[in-house]
Amino acid sequence: MRIERRRDLQRLIGSRRNGQIKIITGIRRCGKSYLLGILYRDYLLQEGIPPEQIITLELDNDVYARYRNPMELGAYLREKVSDTAKDFYILLDEIQMVETVHNPYLPDDSGATISFVDVLLGLKSLPNVDVYVTGSNSKMLSSDVATAFRDRGEEIHITPLTYDEFYAAFPGEKRFAWREFRAYGGMPMVLQKSTQAEKSKYLQDLFRLTYIRDVIERNHLRAEEETLGELLNTVASAVGSLTNPTRLANTFGSVKGLKIKNETVSTYLDCLIDAYILSKSYRYDVKGRSYIDTPLKYYFTDIGLRNARLNFRQQEESHIMENILYNELCARGFNVDVGVVEYNHIVDGKKIRTQLEIDFVVNLADKRYYIQSALTVSDEEKRLQEVNSLNRIDDSYTKLVVVRDNILPWTDERGVRYVNIEDFLLNEINGL
């Protein structure tokens, strides 16, 4: 099955031969290797690049075990690109498999080493070479790869499949695509599983055998897998709700019967974010034009992973929609915050200040959008409730309500736009 990743592929194409090392990052199993080794390589071939000028190494394959030594890797690649009259493309998958070794040109007691970073920075200096890498595991997740190169590399972050990618590749009847996506998410391998039991097991095994162990090993955490798993379950239950490490620690104590410091919870959450399992969104005071540090919201990078943590029991579509919408906006390159609008009103002769929430304040350069996620606005009272916060914003940026209702797009008398969730995810709406 071929899955197109047009947005990500275009980002790679746009970075072609820009003098930087391209570092593809993202949660494990989201398709980094496929993007680089299949889609981008096919693109280069279609552009007329001869196969011998595209050097591909899958470093987790034992066939290439010799090149896990950086000295061997450097010598091999320099020989391959020695013809300066030709342009070469180096595609290295799982770069963290290359070990750090002692520098043989310096005394043994010097402590000097050579790593893959030295090799790739050397190749970067060659004008006829374009370098691309992926990397992830408990020893070095892809976020570390990006850090290692700093301003000498360009990070291209990819996510699990967005709904339009999932929809295009979905093997069943398209009318069932949303039902499958909201339950099992966009990890590419899910599309190759034929039964619900297989999909569920695959997602649960990703956590049990890969993600949690990676986080614990990589960060040298003293946490047991059960403790980290319970934290993930607690966050999964709170998707779409404001929270913070202190509240989560209190939940552990009252519901789980586990005593854990809020500082420890904060550390664990940061580790999960660094592994691209979770994302967090801060609150932004729209009128005050300032950020509010706490409480905030946490979202899962993939909704199927979130559901798997809860054994597919908690299926509140409103929370699931919000998480999917957040992921979509991030995948489109926007910065996404939770909005807050404060206003004063009189109750029983007393002046009261009230805060209203806007699900998403979305920014990119000079563009801004205010977005609410709602299951339905079919009832007028419900509609007015959903747009109350939007109607209290006094600027002219686009205001949008994304709903589960199967409606045609329409705009109310206050200029608020209403659109169905699938239409939004499958098409560009109002420039978004």
C-alpha positions as CSV (number, residue, x, y, z in Angstrom):
1,M,0.0,0.0,0.0
2,R,1.4,3.4,-1.0
3,I,0.5,6.3,1.3
4,E,1.2,9.8,-0.1
5,R,2.5,12.4,2.3
6,R,2.3,15.4,0.0
7,R,2.7,18.1,2.6
8,D,5.8,16.5,4.1
9,L,7.2,15.6,0.8
10,Q,6.8,19.2,-0.4
11,R,8.7,20.4,2.7
12,L,11.6,18.1,1.8
13,I,11.5,19.2,-1.8
14,G,11.5,22.8,-0.7
15,S,14.7,22.2,1.4
16,R,16.5,20.4,-1.4
17,R,20.1,21.6,-1.8
18,N,19.8,24.4,0.7
19,G,23.1,23.7,2.3
20,Q,21.7,22.3,5.5
21,I,21.5,18.8,6.8
22,K,17.8,17.8,6.7
23,I,16.7,16.0,9.9
24,I,13.4,14.2,9.8
25,T,11.9,14.0,13.3
26,G,8.6,12.5,14.7
27,I,7.2,9.9,16.9
28,R,8.4,6.3,16.3
29,R,6.5,4.5,13.6
30,C,4.9,7.6,12.1
31,G,6.5,7.1,8.7
32,K,9.9,8.9,8.7
33,S,11.7,6.1,7.0
34,Y,9.0,5.7,4.4
35,L,9.0,9.4,3.6
36,L,12.7,9.5,3.1
37,G,13.5,6.1,1.6
38,I,10.5,5.6,-0.6
39,L,8.6,8.9,-1.4
40,Y,11.6,11.3,-1.5
41,R,13.8,8.8,-3.3
42,D,11.0,8.2,-5.9
43,Y,10.8,12.0,-6.4
44,L,14.5,12.3,-7.0
45,L,14.4,9.5,-9.6
46,Q,11.4,11.1,-11.3
47,E,13.4,14.3,-11.4
48,G,16.0,12.5,-13.5
49,I,18.6,11.9,-10.7
50,P,20.5,8.7,-11.6
51,P,20.1,5.9,-9.0
52,E,23.9,5.8,-8.4
53,Q,23.8,9.4,-7.3
54,I,21.2,8.6,-4.6
55,I,23.0,6.9,-1.7
56,T,20.6,5.2,0.7
57,L,21.7,3.4,3.9
58,E,19.2,1.7,6.3
59,L,21.6,1.6,9.3
60,D,19.3,-0.6,11.4
61,N,19.8,-3.3,8.7
62,D,22.6,-5.7,9.6
63,V,23.7,-5.6,5.9
64,Y,25.1,-2.1,6.8
65,A,26.5,-3.0,10.2
66,R,30.0,-2.1,9.1
67,Y,28.9,1.6,8.6
68,R,27.8,1.9,12.2
69,N,31.4,2.8,12.8
70,P,31.6,6.5,11.9
71,M,35.1,6.1,10.5
72,E,33.8,3.4,8.1
73,L,30.7,5.4,7.3
74,G,32.7,8.5,6.5
75,A,35.2,6.7,4.3
76,Y,32.4,4.9,2.4
77,L,30.3,8.0,1.7
78,R,33.3,10.2,0.7
79,E,34.3,7.5,-1.9
80,K,30.7,7.4,-3.2
81,V,30.6,11.2,-3.7
82,S,34.2,11.7,-5.0
83,D,33.1,12.7,-8.5
84,T,32.7,16.5,-8.0
85,A,31.1,16.9,-11.4
86,K,28.0,15.2,-10.1
87,D,25.5,16.1,-7.4
88,F,24.8,13.4,-4.8
89,Y,22.0,12.8,-2.4
90,I,22.7,10.9,0.9
91,L,19.7,9.4,2.6
92,L,20.6,7.9,6.0
93,D,17.9,6.1,8.0
94,E,18.2,5.5,11.7
95,I,21.4,7.5,12.1
96,Q,21.6,6.9,15.9
97,M,22.8,3.3,15.0
98,V,26.2,4.8,14.3
99,E,28.3,4.5,17.4
100,T,30.7,7.1,18.9
101,V,34.3,5.8,18.8
102,H,37.7,6.9,20.0
103,N,39.5,9.2,17.6
104,P,42.4,7.0,16.4
105,Y,44.5,10.0,15.5
106,L,44.8,11.2,19.1
107,P,46.2,9.6,22.2
108,D,44.1,7.0,24.0
109,D,43.9,9.0,27.2
110,S,42.7,12.2,25.4
111,G,39.1,11.1,25.5
112,A,38.6,12.5,22.0
113,T,35.8,10.8,20.0
114,I,34.3,10.8,16.5
115,S,30.6,10.5,16.0
116,F,28.1,10.5,13.1
117,V,27.8,14.3,13.7
118,D,31.4,14.8,12.7
119,V,30.9,12.7,9.6
120,L,27.8,14.5,8.4
121,L,29.2,17.9,9.1
122,G,32.2,17.0,7.0
123,L,29.9,15.9,4.2
124,K,27.8,19.1,4.5
125,S,30.9,21.1,3.6
126,L,31.0,19.4,0.2
127,P,29.2,21.5,-2.5
128,N,28.0,18.5,-4.5
129,V,26.4,16.7,-1.5
130,D,22.9,17.0,0.0
131,V,22.4,15.1,3.3
132,Y,19.1,13.8,4.9
133,V,18.8,11.7,8.1
134,T,16.2,10.1,10.3
135,G,16.8,8.9,13.8
136,S,15.0,7.5,16.8
137,N,15.1,5.0,19.6
138,S,15.7,4.9,23.4
139,K,19.4,5.7,22.9
140,M,18.7,8.7,20.7
141,L,15.3,9.9,19.8
142,S,14.9,12.2,16.8
143,S,14.7,15.3,18.9
144,D,18.3,14.7,20.0
145,V,19.4,14.4,16.4
146,A,18.0,17.8,15.7
147,T,19.8,19.2,18.8
148,A,23.1,17.7,17.8
149,F,23.3,19.7,14.5
150,R,21.8,23.0,15.9
151,D,21.9,25.7,13.3
152,R,23.7,23.5,10.8
153,G,20.7,21.3,10.3
154,E,17.0,21.9,9.4
155,E,14.4,20.0,11.3
156,I,11.5,18.6,9.2
157,H,9.0,17.3,11.8
158,I,6.4,14.9,10.6
159,T,3.3,13.6,12.4
160,P,1.2,10.4,12.0
161,L,-1.2,10.5,9.1
162,T,-3.6,13.5,8.9
163,Y,-7.2,12.7,8.1
164,D,-6.8,13.6,4.4
165,E,-3.8,11.3,4.1
166,F,-5.7,8.5,6.0
167,Y,-8.9,9.1,3.9
168,A,-7.0,8.8,0.6
169,A,-5.4,5.5,1.6
170,F,-8.3,4.1,3.5
171,P,-9.1,0.6,1.9
172,G,-12.7,0.4,2.9
173,E,-15.8,2.4,2.0
174,K,-15.0,6.1,2.4
175,R,-18.1,6.7,4.5
176,F,-16.5,4.6,7.3
177,A,-13.2,6.5,7.2
178,W,-14.0,9.0,9.9
179,R,-15.3,6.3,12.2
180,E,-12.0,4.4,11.8
181,F,-9.8,7.4,12.2
182,R,-11.4,8.8,15.3
183,A,-11.0,5.3,16.9
184,Y,-7.6,4.1,15.7
185,G,-5.9,7.3,14.5
186,G,-3.3,7.8,11.8
187,M,-0.3,5.5,12.6
188,P,0.4,4.2,9.1
189,M,0.5,0.6,10.0
190,V,-3.1,0.7,11.3
191,L,-4.2,0.8,7.6
192,Q,-2.6,-2.5,7.1
193,K,-4.5,-4.2,9.9
194,S,-7.7,-5.8,8.8
195,T,-9.6,-6.3,12.1
196,Q,-10.4,-4.1,15.1
197,A,-8.6,-6.6,17.4
198,E,-5.4,-6.3,15.3
199,K,-5.6,-2.5,15.2
200,S,-6.1,-2.3,19.0
201,K,-3.3,-4.8,19.7
202,Y,-0.9,-2.9,17.5
203,L,-1.5,0.4,19.2
204,Q,-1.4,-1.0,22.7
205,D,1.9,-2.9,21.9
206,L,3.5,0.3,20.6
207,F,3.1,1.7,24.1
208,R,3.9,-1.5,26.0
209,L,6.9,-2.6,23.9
210,T,8.3,0.7,22.5
211,Y,7.2,4.1,23.7
212,I,7.2,3.6,27.5
213,R,10.4,1.6,27.5
214,D,12.1,4.2,25.2
215,V,11.2,7.0,27.5
216,I,12.4,5.2,30.7
217,E,15.6,4.0,29.2
218,R,16.5,7.2,27.4
219,N,15.9,9.5,30.4
220,H,17.2,7.0,33.0
221,L,13.9,7.3,34.9
222,R,13.4,5.5,38.1
223,A,9.7,5.2,37.2
224,E,8.2,1.8,36.7
225,E,6.4,1.2,33.5
226,E,3.1,1.0,35.4
227,T,3.6,4.5,36.9
228,L,4.3,6.1,33.6
229,G,1.4,4.2,32.0
230,E,-1.0,5.4,34.7
231,L,0.2,9.0,34.0
232,L,-0.6,8.5,30.3
233,N,-4.0,7.2,31.2
234,T,-4.7,10.2,33.4
235,V,-3.7,12.6,30.7
236,A,-5.7,10.6,28.1
237,S,-8.8,10.9,30.3
238,A,-8.2,14.7,30.6
239,V,-7.8,15.5,26.9
240,G,-9.6,18.7,26.2
241,S,-9.6,19.7,29.8
242,L,-7.4,22.3,31.5
243,T,-4.9,20.8,33.9
244,N,-1.3,21.0,35.3
245,P,1.2,18.8,37.0
246,T,-0.2,19.6,40.4
247,R,-3.7,18.6,39.5
248,L,-2.4,15.4,37.8
249,A,-0.4,14.5,41.0
250,N,-3.5,15.0,43.1
251,T,-5.5,12.8,40.7
252,F,-2.8,10.1,41.2
253,G,-3.3,10.4,45.0
254,S,-7.1,10.5,45.1
255,V,-8.0,8.1,42.2
256,K,-5.0,5.8,41.7
257,G,-3.8,5.7,45.3
258,L,-0.3,6.6,44.3
259,K,1.8,9.4,45.9
260,I,3.9,11.3,43.4
261,K,5.3,14.8,43.6
262,N,4.1,17.3,41.1
263,E,7.7,18.0,40.1
264,T,8.1,14.4,39.2
265,V,4.9,14.5,37.1
266,S,6.2,17.6,35.4
267,T,9.5,15.8,34.6
268,Y,7.6,12.7,33.2
269,L,5.4,14.9,31.1
270,D,8.4,16.7,29.6
271,C,9.9,13.4,28.7
272,L,6.7,12.3,27.0
273,I,6.6,15.6,25.0
274,D,10.2,15.2,24.0
275,A,9.4,11.7,22.7
276,Y,6.6,13.3,20.6
277,I,3.9,11.3,22.4
278,L,2.2,14.3,23.9
279,S,2.0,18.0,23.0
280,K,1.0,20.9,25.3
281,S,-0.9,24.1,24.5
282,Y,-0.7,27.2,26.7
283,R,-3.5,29.6,27.3
284,Y,-3.4,33.0,25.6
285,D,-5.3,36.0,26.9
286,V,-6.7,37.4,23.7
287,K,-7.5,40.9,25.0
288,G,-4.5,41.2,27.3
289,R,-2.3,39.8,24.6
290,S,-0.3,37.7,27.1
291,Y,0.2,34.0,28.0
292,I,-1.1,32.3,31.1
293,D,1.3,29.6,32.2
294,T,-1.1,27.3,34.0
295,P,-3.5,25.5,33.7
296,L,-2.9,24.3,30.2
297,K,-4.0,21.4,27.9
298,Y,-2.2,18.3,26.8
299,Y,-3.0,16.5,23.6
300,F,-1.9,13.1,22.2
301,T,0.1,13.2,19.0
302,D,-2.2,10.5,17.6
303,I,-5.8,10.0,18.7
304,G,-5.5,6.2,18.2
305,L,-2.7,6.1,20.7
306,R,-4.8,8.1,23.2
307,N,-7.7,5.7,22.8
308,A,-5.4,2.7,23.1
309,R,-4.2,3.9,26.5
310,L,-7.9,3.8,27.7
311,N,-8.6,0.4,26.1
312,F,-11.0,2.3,23.7
313,R,-13.4,2.8,26.6
314,Q,-13.7,6.6,26.8
315,Q,-15.0,7.6,23.4
316,E,-16.4,11.1,24.0
317,E,-16.5,12.5,20.5
318,S,-16.2,16.1,21.6
319,H,-12.8,15.5,23.2
320,I,-11.6,13.3,20.4
321,M,-12.6,15.9,17.8
322,E,-10.7,18.6,19.7
323,N,-7.6,16.5,19.8
324,I,-7.8,15.6,16.1
325,L,-8.4,19.3,15.2
326,Y,-5.4,20.3,17.3
327,N,-3.1,17.8,15.6
328,E,-4.4,18.9,12.2
329,L,-3.6,22.6,12.9
330,C,-0.1,21.7,14.1
331,A,0.5,19.5,11.0
332,R,-0.5,22.5,8.8
333,G,2.3,24.5,10.4
334,F,0.3,26.7,12.7
335,N,1.2,27.7,16.3
336,V,-1.8,26.7,18.4
337,D,-2.8,28.1,21.8
338,V,-5.9,27.8,24.0
339,G,-7.7,31.2,24.0
340,V,-9.1,33.1,26.9
341,V,-11.5,36.1,26.7
342,E,-12.3,38.0,29.9
343,Y,-15.2,40.4,30.3
344,N,-17.0,42.2,33.1
345,H,-20.7,42.1,33.8
346,I,-23.1,42.9,36.6
347,V,-24.7,40.1,38.7
348,D,-27.1,41.2,41.6
349,G,-25.6,44.6,41.5
350,K,-22.0,43.3,41.7
351,K,-19.3,43.6,39.1
352,I,-18.2,40.1,38.1
353,R,-15.2,39.2,35.8
354,T,-15.8,36.1,33.8
355,Q,-13.4,34.0,31.6
356,L,-14.6,32.3,28.4
357,E,-12.5,29.8,26.5
358,I,-11.7,29.7,22.9
359,D,-10.6,26.2,21.9
360,F,-7.8,27.4,19.6
361,V,-6.1,30.6,18.8
362,V,-4.2,29.8,15.6
363,N,-1.2,31.8,14.3
364,L,1.2,31.7,11.4
365,A,3.2,34.9,10.5
366,D,0.5,37.6,10.0
367,K,-2.4,35.2,9.9
368,R,-4.7,34.5,12.9
369,Y,-7.8,32.4,13.3
370,Y,-10.1,31.7,16.3
371,I,-11.6,28.2,16.2
372,Q,-14.2,26.5,18.3
373,S,-14.7,22.7,18.2
374,A,-18.3,21.6,18.8
375,L,-20.4,18.5,18.3
376,T,-23.5,20.3,17.2
377,V,-25.0,23.8,16.8
378,S,-28.3,22.5,15.6
379,D,-30.0,24.0,18.6
380,E,-30.0,27.8,18.7
381,E,-29.2,28.0,22.4
382,K,-26.3,25.6,22.0
383,R,-25.0,27.6,19.0
384,L,-25.1,30.9,21.0
385,Q,-23.3,29.2,23.8
386,E,-20.5,28.0,21.5
387,V,-20.0,31.4,19.9
388,N,-20.2,33.5,23.1
389,S,-16.4,33.7,23.4
390,L,-15.9,34.4,19.7
391,N,-18.5,37.2,19.7
392,R,-16.6,39.0,22.5
393,I,-13.4,39.3,20.4
394,D,-13.2,42.8,18.9
395,D,-10.7,42.2,16.1
396,S,-11.4,41.3,12.5
397,Y,-9.6,37.9,12.3
398,T,-11.5,34.9,11.0
399,K,-13.7,33.1,13.5
400,L,-14.6,29.5,12.8
401,V,-16.8,26.8,14.4
402,V,-15.9,23.3,13.4
403,V,-18.8,20.9,14.0
404,R,-19.7,17.2,13.7
405,D,-23.1,18.2,12.2
406,N,-23.3,17.2,8.5
407,I,-23.8,20.7,7.3
408,L,-22.9,22.9,4.3
409,P,-20.6,25.7,5.3
410,W,-22.4,28.9,6.3
411,T,-21.8,32.2,8.0
412,D,-24.0,33.9,10.6
413,E,-24.8,37.6,11.0
414,R,-21.8,38.2,13.2
415,G,-19.4,36.8,10.6
416,V,-18.7,33.5,12.3
417,R,-18.2,30.7,9.8
418,Y,-19.5,27.2,10.5
419,V,-18.1,24.0,8.8
420,N,-18.3,20.3,9.1
421,I,-15.2,18.6,10.7
422,E,-14.6,16.3,7.7
423,D,-14.9,19.1,5.2
424,F,-12.4,21.1,7.3
425,L,-9.9,18.2,7.5
426,L,-10.2,17.3,3.8
427,N,-10.1,20.9,2.4
428,E,-8.6,24.3,2.9
429,I,-11.2,26.5,4.6
430,N,-10.9,30.3,4.7
431,G,-7.1,30.0,4.0
432,L,-6.5,27.5,6.8
